[in-house]
Amino acid sequence: MEPQRTPALAPIALRVADDLRIEIETGRLAPGDSLPTLHEITQRWKCSITSARTSVALLKQQGLITGGRGRAPVVRAEPPKVERTSLRHQAEKDLVRESEEIRRRRGLAENDLHGPLDGFDFTADYTTEPAGPELSELFEIGGEDLVLRREFEHKDLMTGDRAAWSVSWIPESLITANPMISDPTHAAWPGGTMHALSTVGIEIDEIVDEATATMPTTVEASMWALPEGVPLLWVRRISIDTMGRVVEISDAQYPADRTKLTFCTRLTRWDTNG
């Protein structure tokens, strides 16, 4: 898509920001290049220092530059994108039948984060709590019925920045036959949740993904090291078994600037013999 200017008669700060944005989008200002100084902006566009500052702030809001707190703003390098595809669900189910050795080599860290689990600071927090109104409706259980809540986080060992985060709920009544599922010492389960549920006779038959986007809180922006203006994607995964029961619900966060969501749908072919 060709770079476009903001429509309508814009104030000078917006016109300056548009000009600089187009220079970034066309490659005239490359990642790592310094932005013109405030003085240079005032001279080049014949504007006030206030308008120059506003134009730089607009570029930050669009996630195009980084800097501040004593550092000169530079063009932000686009981070590598991690693809989250709906095809992974079948791959996870196929993995259930593989050996433990293979399952250990194909977790989230290896498949999505491109590194071994011990290359990240991995934490898991397990609690048991009442389902409450929202979850009880989705699981079709009572509001006081207990669910296992599992929160998982991967952090970069070098920077401490968050690399992955999710929270999951499973009705406790479904997993009482295998106490290991509720044991946080088994959080890095070879084969993941699908394999864990298979140990209590549950086979996943359908998965529904619901994707939404929100602007991050200041806490979330700090944890993910998000530049200003970058939203978070929320993906809710609802797992349904062969009996039509919702057996797990999970919510995961993904920074929008480094995530590619791919949805693959096979369509029924027309009957050409009719």
C-alpha atoms as a printed R data frame, in Angstrom:
    type eleno elety resid chain resno       x       y       z
1   ATOM     1    CA   MET     A     1   0.000   0.000   0.000
2   ATOM     2    CA   GLU     A     2   1.362   3.401  -1.010
3   ATOM     3    CA   PRO     A     3   1.976   5.909   1.811
4   ATOM     4    CA   GLN     A     4  -0.948   8.323   2.137
5   ATOM     5    CA   ARG     A     5  -1.315  11.722   3.714
6   ATOM     6    CA   THR     A     6  -3.855  12.417   6.426
7   ATOM     7    CA   PRO     A     7  -6.946  13.825   4.642
8   ATOM     8    CA   ALA     A     8  -8.426  17.301   5.186
9   ATOM     9    CA   LEU     A     9  -6.628  20.479   6.117
10  ATOM    10    CA   ALA     A    10  -4.219  19.415   8.850
11  ATOM    11    CA   PRO     A    11  -2.355  21.535  11.405
12  ATOM    12    CA   ILE     A    12   1.352  22.013  10.796
13  ATOM    13    CA   ALA     A    13   2.382  19.389  13.385
14  ATOM    14    CA   LEU     A    14   0.347  16.731  11.585
15  ATOM    15    CA   ARG     A    15   1.771  17.755   8.194
16  ATOM    16    CA   VAL     A    16   5.307  17.471   9.581
17  ATOM    17    CA   ALA     A    17   4.516  14.063  11.084
18  ATOM    18    CA   ASP     A    18   3.016  12.955   7.743
19  ATOM    19    CA   ASP     A    19   6.140  14.016   5.844
20  ATOM    20    CA   LEU     A    20   8.434  12.179   8.254
21  ATOM    21    CA   ARG     A    21   6.173   9.110   8.314
22  ATOM    22    CA   ILE     A    22   6.288   8.914   4.518
23  ATOM    23    CA   GLU     A    23  10.086   9.174   4.620
24  ATOM    24    CA   ILE     A    24  10.106   6.234   7.031
25  ATOM    25    CA   GLU     A    25   7.607   4.170   5.029
26  ATOM    26    CA   THR     A    26   9.482   4.720   1.752
27  ATOM    27    CA   GLY     A    27  12.856   3.885   3.305
28  ATOM    28    CA   ARG     A    28  14.416   7.324   3.022
29  ATOM    29    CA   LEU     A    29  14.715   7.146   6.789
30  ATOM    30    CA   ALA     A    30  15.847   3.611   7.594
31  ATOM    31    CA   PRO     A    31  15.603   1.709  10.896
32  ATOM    32    CA   GLY     A    32  18.174   3.126  13.289
33  ATOM    33    CA   ASP     A    33  18.409   6.477  11.507
34  ATOM    34    CA   SER     A    34  18.101   9.533  13.698
35  ATOM    35    CA   LEU     A    35  15.097  11.780  13.297
36  ATOM    36    CA   PRO     A    36  15.812  15.428  12.476
37  ATOM    37    CA   THR     A    37  16.380  17.440  15.641
38  ATOM    38    CA   LEU     A    38  13.671  19.764  16.895
39  ATOM    39    CA   HIS     A    39  15.725  22.713  15.659
40  ATOM    40    CA   GLU     A    40  16.087  21.114  12.203
41  ATOM    41    CA   ILE     A    41  12.328  20.469  12.074
42  ATOM    42    CA   THR     A    42  11.529  24.102  12.920
43  ATOM    43    CA   GLN     A    43  13.916  25.297  10.201
44  ATOM    44    CA   ARG     A    44  12.799  22.849   7.508
45  ATOM    45    CA   TRP     A    45   9.047  23.239   8.032
46  ATOM    46    CA   LYS     A    46   9.039  26.837   9.297
47  ATOM    47    CA   CYS     A    47   7.141  25.829  12.435
48  ATOM    48    CA   SER     A    48   7.352  26.483  16.164
49  ATOM    49    CA   ILE     A    49   9.240  24.285  18.624
50  ATOM    50    CA   THR     A    50   5.868  23.245  20.077
51  ATOM    51    CA   SER     A    51   4.691  21.994  16.672
52  ATOM    52    CA   ALA     A    52   8.000  20.155  16.218
53  ATOM    53    CA   ARG     A    53   7.580  18.388  19.557
54  ATOM    54    CA   THR     A    54   3.973  17.510  18.707
55  ATOM    55    CA   SER     A    55   5.021  15.983  15.369
56  ATOM    56    CA   VAL     A    56   7.602  13.774  17.108
57  ATOM    57    CA   ALA     A    57   4.997  12.720  19.670
58  ATOM    58    CA   LEU     A    58   2.629  11.740  16.827
59  ATOM    59    CA   LEU     A    59   5.325   9.517  15.310
60  ATOM    60    CA   LYS     A    60   5.842   7.826  18.686
61  ATOM    61    CA   GLN     A    61   2.109   7.225  19.009
62  ATOM    62    CA   GLN     A    62   2.211   5.426  15.650
63  ATOM    63    CA   GLY     A    63   5.045   3.172  16.831
64  ATOM    64    CA   LEU     A    64   7.402   4.475  14.147
65  ATOM    65    CA   ILE     A    65  10.201   5.799  16.357
66  ATOM    66    CA   THR     A    66  11.820   5.048  19.689
67  ATOM    67    CA   GLY     A    67  13.743   7.235  22.088
68  ATOM    68    CA   GLY     A    68  13.079   9.768  24.785
69  ATOM    69    CA   ARG     A    69  14.345  10.235  28.335
70  ATOM    70    CA   GLY     A    70  17.563  11.800  27.112
71  ATOM    71    CA   ARG     A    71  17.894   9.627  24.001
72  ATOM    72    CA   ALA     A    72  17.455  11.144  20.545
73  ATOM    73    CA   PRO     A    73  14.527   9.580  18.664
74  ATOM    74    CA   VAL     A    74  15.458   7.065  15.960
75  ATOM    75    CA   VAL     A    75  13.437   5.112  13.406
76  ATOM    76    CA   ARG     A    76  12.219   1.926  15.023
77  ATOM    77    CA   ALA     A    77  13.260  -1.392  13.503
78  ATOM    78    CA   GLU     A    78  10.282  -3.645  12.848
79  ATOM    79    CA   PRO     A    79  10.582  -6.661  15.180
80  ATOM    80    CA   PRO     A    80  10.482 -10.176  13.700
81  ATOM    81    CA   LYS     A    81   6.945 -11.532  13.575
82  ATOM    82    CA   VAL     A    82   5.800 -14.787  15.138
83  ATOM    83    CA   GLU     A    83   3.027 -16.519  13.191
84  ATOM    84    CA   ARG     A    84   0.087 -17.915  15.137
85  ATOM    85    CA   THR     A    85  -1.835 -20.129  12.741
86  ATOM    86    CA   SER     A    86  -5.016 -22.138  13.194
87  ATOM    87    CA   LEU     A    87  -3.150 -25.100  11.662
88  ATOM    88    CA   ARG     A    88  -1.257 -25.445  14.941
89  ATOM    89    CA   HIS     A    89  -4.318 -26.966  16.609
90  ATOM    90    CA   GLN     A    90  -4.157 -30.103  14.461
91  ATOM    91    CA   ALA     A    91  -0.386 -30.204  14.899
92  ATOM    92    CA   GLU     A    92  -0.869 -30.129  18.690
93  ATOM    93    CA   LYS     A    93  -3.408 -32.946  18.480
94  ATOM    94    CA   ASP     A    94  -1.099 -35.045  16.295
95  ATOM    95    CA   LEU     A    95   1.654 -34.489  18.860
96  ATOM    96    CA   VAL     A    96  -0.428 -36.248  21.536
97  ATOM    97    CA   ARG     A    97   0.307 -39.612  19.861
98  ATOM    98    CA   GLU     A    98   4.049 -39.010  19.594
99  ATOM    99    CA   SER     A    99   6.689 -40.281  22.004
100 ATOM   100    CA   GLU     A   100   7.591 -38.262  25.093
101 ATOM   101    CA   GLU     A   101  11.006 -37.511  23.585
102 ATOM   102    CA   ILE     A   102   9.399 -35.854  20.548
103 ATOM   103    CA   ARG     A   103   6.767 -34.081  22.661
104 ATOM   104    CA   ARG     A   104   9.474 -32.529  24.822
105 ATOM   105    CA   ARG     A   105  11.079 -30.961  21.746
106 ATOM   106    CA   ARG     A   106   7.915 -29.331  20.393
107 ATOM   107    CA   GLY     A   107   6.534 -26.937  22.970
108 ATOM   108    CA   LEU     A   108   5.615 -23.258  22.716
109 ATOM   109    CA   ALA     A   109   9.210 -22.183  23.320
110 ATOM   110    CA   GLU     A   110  10.568 -24.378  20.538
111 ATOM   111    CA   ASN     A   111   7.778 -23.812  17.983
112 ATOM   112    CA   ASP     A   112   6.869 -20.149  18.528
113 ATOM   113    CA   LEU     A   113   9.768 -18.550  20.370
114 ATOM   114    CA   HIS     A   114  12.435 -20.462  18.420
115 ATOM   115    CA   GLY     A   115  14.446 -21.571  21.410
116 ATOM   116    CA   PRO     A   116  14.563 -24.283  24.089
117 ATOM   117    CA   LEU     A   117  12.476 -23.870  27.234
118 ATOM   118    CA   ASP     A   118  15.594 -23.458  29.377
119 ATOM   119    CA   GLY     A   119  16.479 -20.439  27.232
120 ATOM   120    CA   PHE     A   120  13.668 -18.510  28.936
121 ATOM   121    CA   ASP     A   121  12.666 -17.599  32.460
122 ATOM   122    CA   PHE     A   122   9.537 -19.775  32.591
123 ATOM   123    CA   THR     A   123   7.062 -19.456  35.459
124 ATOM   124    CA   ALA     A   124   3.714 -21.112  36.109
125 ATOM   125    CA   ASP     A   125   1.175 -20.195  38.771
126 ATOM   126    CA   TYR     A   126  -1.582 -22.720  39.588
127 ATOM   127    CA   THR     A   127  -4.646 -21.940  41.712
128 ATOM   128    CA   THR     A   128  -8.098 -23.425  42.208
129 ATOM   129    CA   GLU     A   129 -10.997 -20.964  42.280
130 ATOM   130    CA   PRO     A   130 -14.774 -20.769  41.756
131 ATOM   131    CA   ALA     A   131 -15.764 -20.502  38.104
132 ATOM   132    CA   GLY     A   132 -17.753 -17.292  38.540
133 ATOM   133    CA   PRO     A   133 -20.422 -15.961  36.137
134 ATOM   134    CA   GLU     A   134 -18.508 -15.781  32.829
135 ATOM   135    CA   LEU     A   135 -16.649 -19.094  33.010
136 ATOM   136    CA   SER     A   136 -19.596 -21.009  34.471
137 ATOM   137    CA   GLU     A   137 -21.722 -19.961  31.499
138 ATOM   138    CA   LEU     A   138 -19.078 -21.067  29.000
139 ATOM   139    CA   PHE     A   139 -18.342 -24.350  30.779
140 ATOM   140    CA   GLU     A   140 -22.035 -24.910  31.607
141 ATOM   141    CA   ILE     A   141 -21.227 -25.542  35.272
142 ATOM   142    CA   GLY     A   142 -22.237 -23.865  38.525
143 ATOM   143    CA   GLY     A   143 -20.711 -20.536  39.494
144 ATOM   144    CA   GLU     A   144 -19.302 -22.072  42.695
145 ATOM   145    CA   ASP     A   145 -17.881 -25.111  40.896
146 ATOM   146    CA   LEU     A   146 -14.092 -25.108  40.984
147 ATOM   147    CA   VAL     A   147 -11.792 -24.557  38.024
148 ATOM   148    CA   LEU     A   148  -8.030 -24.976  37.790
149 ATOM   149    CA   ARG     A   149  -6.464 -21.647  36.814
150 ATOM   150    CA   ARG     A   150  -3.007 -21.842  35.246
151 ATOM   151    CA   GLU     A   151  -0.971 -18.760  34.369
152 ATOM   152    CA   PHE     A   152   2.142 -19.202  32.221
153 ATOM   153    CA   GLU     A   153   4.843 -16.661  31.442
154 ATOM   154    CA   HIS     A   154   8.072 -16.777  29.437
155 ATOM   155    CA   LYS     A   155  10.614 -13.970  29.856
156 ATOM   156    CA   ASP     A   156  13.753 -13.219  27.894
157 ATOM   157    CA   LEU     A   157  16.713 -14.185  30.068
158 ATOM   158    CA   MET     A   158  18.840 -11.299  28.787
159 ATOM   159    CA   THR     A   159  16.369  -8.406  28.941
160 ATOM   160    CA   GLY     A   160  13.706  -9.647  31.352
161 ATOM   161    CA   ASP     A   161  11.047  -8.622  28.818
162 ATOM   162    CA   ARG     A   162   7.957 -10.776  28.463
163 ATOM   163    CA   ALA     A   163   8.111 -13.175  25.496
164 ATOM   164    CA   ALA     A   164   4.834 -15.077  26.009
165 ATOM   165    CA   TRP     A   165   1.920 -15.025  28.439
166 ATOM   166    CA   SER     A   166  -1.353 -16.912  28.796
167 ATOM   167    CA   VAL     A   167  -3.924 -17.942  31.391
168 ATOM   168    CA   SER     A   168  -6.016 -21.115  31.203
169 ATOM   169    CA   TRP     A   169  -9.015 -22.563  33.038
170 ATOM   170    CA   ILE     A   170 -10.133 -26.210  33.242
171 ATOM   171    CA   PRO     A   171 -13.094 -27.510  35.294
172 ATOM   172    CA   GLU     A   172 -11.572 -29.404  38.216
173 ATOM   173    CA   SER     A   173 -14.152 -32.176  37.945
174 ATOM   174    CA   LEU     A   174 -12.699 -33.184  34.558
175 ATOM   175    CA   ILE     A   175  -9.160 -33.794  35.784
176 ATOM   176    CA   THR     A   176  -9.469 -35.335  39.265
177 ATOM   177    CA   ALA     A   177  -8.430 -38.731  37.849
178 ATOM   178    CA   ASN     A   178  -4.900 -37.408  37.235
179 ATOM   179    CA   PRO     A   179  -3.570 -35.137  40.035
180 ATOM   180    CA   MET     A   180  -0.423 -34.434  37.982
181 ATOM   181    CA   ILE     A   181  -2.441 -32.063  35.772
182 ATOM   182    CA   SER     A   182  -3.054 -29.791  38.792
183 ATOM   183    CA   ASP     A   183   0.566 -29.993  39.965
184 ATOM   184    CA   PRO     A   184   2.638 -26.911  38.964
185 ATOM   185    CA   THR     A   185   5.823 -28.991  38.998
186 ATOM   186    CA   HIS     A   186   4.466 -30.569  35.800
187 ATOM   187    CA   ALA     A   187   3.710 -27.207  34.142
188 ATOM   188    CA   ALA     A   188   6.127 -27.855  31.273
189 ATOM   189    CA   TRP     A   189   3.996 -30.825  30.201
190 ATOM   190    CA   PRO     A   190   5.398 -32.634  27.142
191 ATOM   191    CA   GLY     A   191   2.692 -32.311  24.495
192 ATOM   192    CA   GLY     A   192   0.850 -29.522  26.308
193 ATOM   193    CA   THR     A   193  -2.753 -29.386  27.469
194 ATOM   194    CA   MET     A   194  -4.115 -31.677  24.756
195 ATOM   195    CA   HIS     A   195  -1.864 -34.493  25.927
196 ATOM   196    CA   ALA     A   196  -2.596 -33.751  29.592
197 ATOM   197    CA   LEU     A   197  -6.342 -33.990  28.949
198 ATOM   198    CA   SER     A   198  -5.864 -37.201  26.974
199 ATOM   199    CA   THR     A   199  -4.591 -38.854  30.167
200 ATOM   200    CA   VAL     A   200  -8.090 -38.497  31.640
201 ATOM   201    CA   GLY     A   201  -9.829 -39.718  28.500
202 ATOM   202    CA   ILE     A   202 -10.575 -36.337  26.898
203 ATOM   203    CA   GLU     A   203 -10.080 -35.881  23.152
204 ATOM   204    CA   ILE     A   204 -10.305 -32.366  21.706
205 ATOM   205    CA   ASP     A   205 -12.662 -32.266  18.716
206 ATOM   206    CA   GLU     A   206 -13.025 -28.541  17.992
207 ATOM   207    CA   ILE     A   207 -11.246 -25.304  18.850
208 ATOM   208    CA   VAL     A   208 -12.757 -21.820  18.604
209 ATOM   209    CA   ASP     A   209 -10.374 -18.839  18.462
210 ATOM   210    CA   GLU     A   210 -11.693 -15.372  19.340
211 ATOM   211    CA   ALA     A   211  -9.319 -12.473  18.612
212 ATOM   212    CA   THR     A   212  -9.723  -8.929  19.946
213 ATOM   213    CA   ALA     A   213  -7.399  -5.954  20.392
214 ATOM   214    CA   THR     A   214  -6.905  -3.450  23.207
215 ATOM   215    CA   MET     A   215  -4.436  -0.746  24.076
216 ATOM   216    CA   PRO     A   216  -2.059  -1.954  26.803
217 ATOM   217    CA   THR     A   217  -2.011  -0.663  30.335
218 ATOM   218    CA   THR     A   218   1.202   0.983  31.487
219 ATOM   219    CA   VAL     A   219   2.072  -2.262  33.301
220 ATOM   220    CA   GLU     A   220   1.534  -4.390  30.187
221 ATOM   221    CA   ALA     A   221   3.487  -1.968  27.996
222 ATOM   222    CA   SER     A   222   6.403  -2.182  30.422
223 ATOM   223    CA   MET     A   223   6.301  -5.990  30.652
224 ATOM   224    CA   TRP     A   224   6.240  -6.453  26.871
225 ATOM   225    CA   ALA     A   225   8.636  -3.519  26.205
226 ATOM   226    CA   LEU     A   226   6.008  -2.052  23.874
227 ATOM   227    CA   PRO     A   227   6.635   1.244  22.112
228 ATOM   228    CA   GLU     A   228   3.953   3.878  22.500
229 ATOM   229    CA   GLY     A   229   0.979   3.318  20.226
230 ATOM   230    CA   VAL     A   230   1.309  -0.475  19.846
231 ATOM   231    CA   PRO     A   231  -1.834  -2.441  20.824
232 ATOM   232    CA   LEU     A   232  -2.098  -5.896  22.334
233 ATOM   233    CA   LEU     A   233  -3.955  -8.758  20.699
234 ATOM   234    CA   TRP     A   234  -6.030 -11.002  22.943
235 ATOM   235    CA   VAL     A   235  -6.788 -14.485  21.622
236 ATOM   236    CA   ARG     A   236  -9.272 -16.626  23.530
237 ATOM   237    CA   ARG     A   237  -9.081 -20.328  22.729
238 ATOM   238    CA   ILE     A   238 -12.107 -22.455  23.569
239 ATOM   239    CA   SER     A   239 -11.454 -26.212  23.430
240 ATOM   240    CA   ILE     A   240 -14.432 -28.535  22.912
241 ATOM   241    CA   ASP     A   241 -14.222 -32.309  23.302
242 ATOM   242    CA   THR     A   242 -15.867 -35.135  21.351
243 ATOM   243    CA   MET     A   243 -18.842 -35.031  23.739
244 ATOM   244    CA   GLY     A   244 -19.507 -31.370  22.929
245 ATOM   245    CA   ARG     A   245 -18.232 -30.100  26.294
246 ATOM   246    CA   VAL     A   246 -16.073 -27.006  26.704
247 ATOM   247    CA   VAL     A   247 -13.085 -28.496  28.533
248 ATOM   248    CA   GLU     A   248 -10.574 -25.629  28.520
249 ATOM   249    CA   ILE     A   249 -10.600 -21.879  27.990
250 ATOM   250    CA   SER     A   250  -7.363 -19.962  27.580
251 ATOM   251    CA   ASP     A   251  -6.563 -16.288  27.034
252 ATOM   252    CA   ALA     A   252  -3.227 -15.288  25.509
253 ATOM   253    CA   GLN     A   253  -1.672 -11.886  24.873
254 ATOM   254    CA   TYR     A   254   0.330 -11.061  21.748
255 ATOM   255    CA   PRO     A   255   1.958  -7.704  20.877
256 ATOM   256    CA   ALA     A   256   0.401  -6.553  17.588
257 ATOM   257    CA   ASP     A   257   3.690  -5.305  16.141
258 ATOM   258    CA   ARG     A   258   5.344  -8.722  16.282
259 ATOM   259    CA   THR     A   259   2.467 -11.127  15.687
260 ATOM   260    CA   LYS     A   260   0.921 -12.547  12.521
261 ATOM   261    CA   LEU     A   261  -2.439 -14.286  12.926
262 ATOM   262    CA   THR     A   262  -3.228 -16.798  10.172
263 ATOM   263    CA   PHE     A   263  -6.652 -18.436   9.912
264 ATOM   264    CA   CYS     A   264  -7.018 -21.350   7.497
265 ATOM   265    CA   THR     A   265 -10.494 -22.570   6.516
266 ATOM   266    CA   ARG     A   266 -11.132 -25.534   4.237
267 ATOM   267    CA   LEU     A   267 -14.368 -25.044   2.302
268 ATOM   268    CA   THR     A   268 -16.789 -27.755   1.202
269 ATOM   269    CA   ARG     A   269 -16.540 -28.313  -2.547
270 ATOM   270    CA   TRP     A   270 -19.586 -27.978  -4.765
271 ATOM   271    CA   ASP     A   271 -21.098 -31.159  -6.082
272 ATOM   272    CA   THR     A   272 -20.455 -30.890  -9.830
273 ATOM   273    CA   ASN     A   273 -22.361 -34.089 -10.602
274 ATOM   274    CA   GLY     A   274 -25.758 -32.663  -9.658
